[in-house]
Amino acid sequence: MKNNVTYDKAYAFAIRIVEAYKWLCKEHKEYVLSKQLLRCGTSIGANVSEAIGAISKPEFAAKMSIAYKECLETQYWLNLLKDTGYIEEKVFNSIHADADELGKILFSTVRSAKNNAQ
């Protein structure tokens, strides 16, 4: 998608999540928590993509809201992976900062979309 900052950030974040998943599987043989991270971390961009293709403002707001919730879930799994020793603090801080930035963008978008729909 051209010229869509939210999509671009979500896509770049998904790539980081896929790389983290591959690393967790290879280095730690961790398949359960990392699979959850992979699912929700890549779902953010998929929902943003669907929102961009929405045919109504309510549909756009709903898909962006789902993307925001998936971002929150991603942060949960990142915290759990850090607190159980699967990822180091430095790696956590970097990925979590990206998730936090993306979450703020999504929340702002959802809020604006819902305000504009009223």
Long-range contacts (C-beta under 8 A, 24 or more apart in sequence): 1-49, 1-52, 4-52, 5-105, 6-48, 6-102, 6-105, 6-106, 6-109, 7-45, 7-48, 7-49, 7-52, 9-98, 9-101, 9-102, 9-105, 10-44, 10-45, 10-48, 10-67, 10-102, 11-45, 12-98, 13-41, 13-44, 13-45, 13-98, 13-99, 13-102, 14-41, 14-42, 14-44, 14-45, 16-41, 16-95, 16-98, 17-41, 17-42, 17-74, 17-95, 18-42, 20-87, 20-91, 20-95, 24-81, 24-86, 24-87, 28-86, 30-81, 30-86, 33-77, 33-80, 33-81, 33-84, 33-86, 34-81, 34-86, 36-73, 36-77, 37-74, 37-77, 37-78, 37-81, 40-70, 40-71, 40-73, 40-74, 40-77, 41-70, 41-74, 41-77, 41-99, 43-67, 43-70, 44-70, 44-71, 44-74, 44-102, 44-106, 48-106, 57-113, 57-116, 57-117, 58-117, 60-113, 61-110, 61-113, 61-114, 61-117, 64-106, 64-109, 64-110, 64-113, 65-110, 67-106, 68-103, 68-106, 68-107, 68-110, 71-99, 71-102, 71-103, 71-106, 72-103, 74-99, 75-99, 75-100, 75-103
